[in-house]
Amino acid sequence: MSHHHNSNKNPDHKPTRVRTVLNEKQLHTLRSCYNANPRPDALMKEQLVEMTGLSPRVIRVWFQNKRCKDKKRSILMKQMQQQEKTL
């Protein structure tokens, strides 16, 4: 009885979701839309779905992540500027 089945060792282990990999064209579309409008409305998202062929969920998550990253970056930039003044 030495069959190793790691698949169901962890009962609440969710099946690993395949991370959607975006190609350059899709990223370019999303980025340019983000630059114009970081918080696209439903209509804009619908257009992005059609343009990129991605699922609405992927687009929603991408914008969330991008806003989060931009926020962190701007906070870091502010901190760096503060540090430069105190030096």
Order of alpha helices (4+ residues) and beta strands (2+ residues): alpha-alpha-alpha
